[in-house]
Amino acid sequence: MKVQVCKWKTCTERFSEYIATRLENDKKLYNCDNVVIEESKCMGHCKCWPNIKVDGKLESYANPAKASELVRTKQKHAQHQKWHKRQR
């Protein structure tokens, strides 16, 4: 899973660095080795800041808790799908 956190001026003014820090901490805490967290340039949705992308899907009005929950939910869903494929 690839998570991009906008680090451009408007999003940074709205604390996007805290989102990145929270996701990095979650990655370690939950052993999410398949999660890649990257900084991103402007995503072009400055009116809806701060912005993140999870596997290419834009998520606006992000905050650390919302971003964390979104990534953990997607991670659980991916693990669930993987488990179902093995059961077939």
N, C-alpha and C positions, 0 to 999 in steps of 0.2 A: 504494500500500500504506500502510495506517495502522497505526502502532505506538504503543500506549499503555503508559506505564511508570508503575506505581503509585508515588506519592510520599507515601503516607500513612505514619503513624508506624512501624508494624511493618516495612514494606518498606524504608523509609528507614534504619531501624536495621540492616538487612541489605544496605545499600549499593546501593539501587536507583539512586542518583544516578550510580554508576559505569556502570551498564547504559546509562543515557541518554547519558552522555558517550561511551561506546564506540560506540553506534549513530550518534550525530552525527558522530563521526570517520569511521566506516565510510561514512556517507552521502557525505561529502566525498571520501574516498579512492577510492571505487568509482563516483563520479558517479551516485548513485541519486537523481535529481531527483524521481522519483515516490514516494519514501518520505517520509511525514509522521510525525514523532516528536512525541508529545504527552505531557505529564504527566497523570496520572489521579488521581482520588480513590480511596478504598478500593474494591477489586474484590470484597470479601466473602470472600476466601479466605486470611485472615491466617495460618492454620496452615500454609499451603504457600508462604510468602513466600520471596523477593520474587516478585511477579507482574507479568506483562506480557500484553498482548493484541496479537495480530497479525491484522489484518483481522477483529477481533471474536472470535477464538478465544483462550481463556485458556491461557496457558503458565505453569505454576507451577514453583517451585524454580529460577527463572532465575538466571543469573549472566552477567557481561559476555560471556564466550566463547560460552556457549550461545545467548544472545540474538543475538549477531552472526552465528553460523553459521545460525541459524534464518532470520533476515532475508535473508541472502545466498542461501540455498537457495531461499527463496520467490521472490526476485528473479530468479534464474537460471531457475526454472521458468516464471515469467511471461514472460520474454524468449523462452524456447524455444517456448512456446505461441504467442506473437505471430509468431515466425518461421514456424511451421507454418501459421498462417492465411494468411500472405502467399504461401506456396508453393502453396496450393490454387488 
